[in-house]
Amino acid sequence: MDNGASSYRRFLDGDESAFDEIMNELFDKLVFFIDRYVKDIQSAEDIAIDVFSDLIVNKHKYNFKVELKTYLFMLGRSRALNYLKHRKIINFVEINEAENLSSEYCEIERIVLEDERKKIVNNALNSLPDDMRIVVHLIYFEGLSYEEAAKVMKKNKKQIDNLLYRAKKELFVILGKDGEQLL
Amino acid sequence: MMNFEERKAEIFRRSNNRIIERRKKRRRALGVCIPLCLILIAVSVKTVFSIVKDDLQKVESPADTDESNLFYGNAEDGVSANENPDHNYGYDGVIKDNTDVSDYDYGYKGDQDGSENKTDIPKNFSFSLTWNVNGCSSYNCETGELIKFKSAKEPKDYTAQLYLSDEQKIKIWNLLCDLNIDEYPKEYDPHGGTFGSDPSMTLILTVKYGSYEKTVTAENIALSFNAKNTKGQKFLDVCKGIKDILTSTDEWKSLPEYEYYFK
């Protein structure tokens, strides 16, 4: 699997079903990634929908030089940061609604993090700073290379390396002895 | 959270809206840009056209070039040189060697057409001027008779034949053009009768060309070329200008001194 690039090429050639394949493969992962920034699963889903509509509106912006997954994550990060910048109204939600949202997050988490080991790391990630959390997410959960993670985060490889190193140290402290086996 | 189909429908709905919105923006931008471009093009074309037109006019009438090298119509042989830098003369780019300028209507209009065709003096243009105390000096362009002192014992000694050059004729014609002689009555006092002198001065100016003839007589006026009114000053200036041309000639200088002077 080339993370959707070939499917997108087929979609550009007129194969509508190829878009379904891309959505099946990448939509939940994108929502989960965006949620790392916005910390609101519904907003993350909304942003992910916008990112996918970008693929349809600006069909020829993607140049196939990076993986489609990386490209989508780059768009997702950009839109998430934009969302955070312009978010002026804080929505207060009812407790029961919040419980529903929490269950939705668990559903996404269940889909994306099939591995129990990853779920433990994911819980520990919440106590890390944003950049470290996202680097760990991209490298360990999404399996991106350092170069791809650097492109998504608009940093260089060295910075990614440093962030990951510091994130690991933090996680070892949080997870204790189990951490060494998990990471 | 939406299910797969809902998400897909939402993605395509938003995509369509964005595409429509983008088309609207493009149309709006074109709606502004196209008229703006047309206006700019029209202004540019107009500017270029006017520049080209000006250049063509300059090529056709090089008025700013050395005028002394240009040839204009002449009274005698149809050719004359314009050497008067004080006047802006018309130039039609044609050497009128064989043109009988007397055939044209040279209706004298003074300042009304002062800047036009002043060098095209009529072929049969002539003038006469009588000046000095009691009108003792005179010149008649038709006969060429120049008299310095009519009251002399031997008037013949004070008489010479003077044939003005083309250049001098043009200068005098230009002076007369600047003076709208039609505005002056036949009997005229440039000082307005406000003051006199003893002895008095007489100025008689006659202009002829074609069928036109006008004489202005200013007899027994104050002996002064300074008038207090503009119209009178103009008349005096023209008479003095013609007098100066005549008295600067060798013919005038060759005549003997006055027999006597008035005090």
Chai-1 contact restraints between the chains, C-beta under 6 A:
chainA,res_idxA,chainB,res_idxB,connection_type,confidence,min_distance_angstrom,max_distance_angstrom,comment,restraint_id
A,I49,B,E10,contact,1.0,0.0,6.0,A-B,restraint_1
A,I49,B,I11,contact,1.0,0.0,6.0,A-B,restraint_2
A,F52,B,I11,contact,1.0,0.0,6.0,A-B,restraint_3
A,S53,B,I11,contact,1.0,0.0,6.0,A-B,restraint_4
A,S53,B,R14,contact,1.0,0.0,6.0,A-B,restraint_5
A,S53,B,S15,contact,1.0,0.0,6.0,A-B,restraint_6
A,I56,B,S15,contact,1.0,0.0,6.0,A-B,restraint_7
A,V57,B,S15,contact,1.0,0.0,6.0,A-B,restraint_8
A,V57,B,R18,contact,1.0,0.0,6.0,A-B,restraint_9
A,V57,B,I19,contact,1.0,0.0,6.0,A-B,restraint_10
A,E104,B,M1,contact,1.0,0.0,6.0,A-B,restraint_11
